Every structure is written in structure tokens, then in C-alpha cells.
């Protein structure tokens, strides 16, 4: 089992604080659907962090070792108008075509 990392410890502390906050919400609002959903989301996070604690972290990459992104040139010339044939204008609804 991998050693506990500082990052995981930080997340576990934050989840513990969140758990206390959810308890306060339940005390204030009762067992309503909204509080149950928040509690369910928190439980999912706790499960995911527990699962992550068993995974070996990826090696840290140095700044020089990052993959360079490919540059894609976008021309300044107008697009072919036929590309926009039969396209609705956003926010204006569809075009009425006369036959």
C-alpha cells in the first residue's frame, strides 16, 4: 500500500470538515432530499479518496519533459458559404424556406 501523501491528507481533512458541515445542515434542515444528495455526494468523494489511497501516484514530470502542443493555423479567409446552408441562426429560430 502506498504511503499517505500530503495531498491525500489535505483532502481527507477537507472532507472531515465538510462532513461536519453536512451534519450541521441536517440539524438545521432535517432529512430533506437536498441534504441527502449532498451527503451522498460526500460519501462518493470519501469512497474515491479511499480508492485513490491504494493507487501508486504517477511520477512527477519536470517542466522540460512536457509534450509540446501542435500549432494549428486557422486561416483569415472567409468560410465557404455553402457550409452554412440550411443552418438555423442561433437565437433567431429556424429560417422559413419558400418552395
C-alpha positions as a Markdown table, in Angstrom:
| # | Residue | x | y | z |
|---|---|---|---|---|
| 1 | Unk | 0.0 | 0.0 | 0.0 |
| 2 | Unk | 1.5 | 3.4 | -1.0 |
| 3 | Unk | 2.4 | 5.9 | 1.7 |
| 4 | Unk | -0.2 | 8.6 | 2.5 |
| 5 | Unk | 0.6 | 11.7 | 0.6 |
| 6 | Unk | 0.3 | 15.2 | 1.8 |
| 7 | Unk | -2.3 | 15.8 | -0.9 |
| 8 | Unk | -4.4 | 12.9 | 0.3 |
| 9 | Unk | -4.1 | 14.1 | 3.9 |
| 10 | Unk | -5.3 | 17.6 | 2.9 |
| 11 | Unk | -8.3 | 16.2 | 1.0 |
| 12 | Unk | -9.2 | 13.9 | 4.0 |
| 13 | Unk | -9.1 | 16.9 | 6.4 |
| 14 | Unk | -11.3 | 18.9 | 4.0 |
| 15 | Unk | -13.8 | 16.0 | 3.7 |
| 16 | Unk | -13.9 | 15.7 | 7.5 |
| 17 | Unk | -14.7 | 19.5 | 7.7 |
| 18 | Unk | -17.4 | 19.0 | 5.0 |
| 19 | Unk | -18.8 | 16.0 | 6.9 |
| 20 | Unk | -19.2 | 18.3 | 10.0 |
| 21 | Unk | -20.9 | 20.9 | 7.8 |
| 22 | Unk | -23.3 | 18.4 | 6.3 |
| 23 | Unk | -24.2 | 17.3 | 9.8 |
| 24 | Unk | -25.0 | 20.9 | 10.7 |
| 25 | Unk | -27.2 | 21.2 | 7.6 |
| 26 | Unk | -29.0 | 18.1 | 8.6 |
| 27 | Unk | -29.6 | 19.5 | 12.1 |
| 28 | Unk | -30.9 | 22.8 | 10.6 |
| 29 | Unk | -33.0 | 21.5 | 7.6 |
| 30 | Unk | -33.8 | 17.9 | 8.7 |
| 31 | Unk | -33.6 | 14.9 | 6.5 |
| 32 | Unk | -34.7 | 16.6 | 3.2 |
| 33 | Unk | -33.8 | 15.5 | -0.3 |
| 34 | Unk | -31.2 | 18.2 | -0.8 |
| 35 | Unk | -29.3 | 17.3 | 2.3 |
| 36 | Unk | -29.4 | 13.6 | 1.4 |
| 37 | Unk | -28.0 | 14.4 | -2.1 |
| 38 | Unk | -25.2 | 16.4 | -0.5 |
| 39 | Unk | -24.5 | 13.6 | 1.9 |
| 40 | Unk | -24.5 | 11.1 | -1.0 |
| 41 | Unk | -22.0 | 13.2 | -3.0 |
| 42 | Unk | -19.8 | 13.5 | 0.1 |
| 43 | Unk | -19.9 | 9.7 | 0.6 |
| 44 | Unk | -18.9 | 9.2 | -3.1 |
| 45 | Unk | -15.9 | 11.6 | -2.6 |
| 46 | Unk | -14.9 | 9.7 | 0.6 |
| 47 | Unk | -15.0 | 6.4 | -1.4 |
| 48 | Unk | -13.0 | 7.8 | -4.3 |
| 49 | Unk | -10.3 | 9.2 | -1.9 |
| 50 | Unk | -10.1 | 5.8 | -0.1 |
| 51 | Unk | -9.7 | 4.1 | -3.5 |
| 52 | Unk | -7.1 | 6.6 | -4.6 |
| 53 | Unk | -5.0 | 6.0 | -1.5 |
| 54 | Unk | -4.3 | 2.5 | -2.8 |
| 55 | Unk | -3.0 | 3.7 | -6.2 |
| 56 | Unk | 0.6 | 4.4 | -6.9 |
| 57 | Unk | 1.0 | 8.1 | -7.9 |
| 58 | Unk | 2.3 | 8.9 | -11.3 |
| 59 | Unk | 5.9 | 10.1 | -11.3 |
| 60 | Unk | 6.3 | 13.9 | -11.2 |
| 61 | Unk | 7.1 | 15.4 | -14.6 |
| 62 | Unk | 9.7 | 18.1 | -14.9 |
| 63 | Unk | 8.7 | 21.2 | -16.8 |
| 64 | Unk | 11.1 | 20.3 | -19.7 |
| 65 | Unk | 9.5 | 16.9 | -20.1 |
| 66 | Unk | 6.0 | 18.0 | -21.1 |
| 67 | Unk | 4.8 | 17.2 | -24.6 |
| 68 | Unk | 4.7 | 20.2 | -26.9 |
| 69 | Unk | 1.3 | 21.0 | -28.4 |
| 70 | Unk | 0.9 | 21.1 | -32.1 |
| 71 | Unk | 0.1 | 24.5 | -33.6 |
| 72 | Unk | -3.0 | 24.6 | -35.8 |
| 73 | Unk | -3.3 | 27.5 | -38.2 |
| 74 | Unk | -6.8 | 29.0 | -38.7 |
| 75 | Unk | -7.0 | 30.9 | -42.0 |
| 76 | Unk | -8.3 | 34.5 | -42.0 |
| 77 | Unk | -10.1 | 33.9 | -45.3 |
| 78 | Unk | -14.0 | 33.7 | -45.3 |
| 79 | Unk | -15.5 | 30.3 | -44.9 |
| 80 | Unk | -17.3 | 28.7 | -47.9 |
| 81 | Unk | -20.9 | 29.9 | -47.5 |
| 82 | Unk | -22.2 | 26.5 | -48.6 |
| 83 | Unk | -21.1 | 25.2 | -45.2 |
| 84 | Unk | -23.8 | 27.2 | -43.6 |
| 85 | Unk | -26.7 | 26.2 | -45.9 |
| 86 | Unk | -29.8 | 25.0 | -44.0 |
| 87 | Unk | -28.4 | 26.1 | -40.7 |
| 88 | Unk | -30.6 | 27.8 | -38.1 |
| 89 | Unk | -29.4 | 31.1 | -36.8 |
| 90 | Unk | -28.7 | 30.7 | -33.1 |
| 91 | Unk | -31.2 | 32.6 | -31.0 |
| 92 | Unk | -33.3 | 33.5 | -34.0 |
| 93 | Unk | -35.1 | 30.3 | -34.7 |
| 94 | Unk | -35.3 | 28.5 | -38.0 |
| 95 | Unk | -35.4 | 30.0 | -41.4 |
| 96 | Unk | -38.7 | 29.8 | -43.3 |
| 97 | Unk | -38.0 | 28.2 | -46.7 |
| 98 | Unk | -40.3 | 29.1 | -49.5 |
| 99 | Unk | -40.7 | 26.3 | -52.1 |
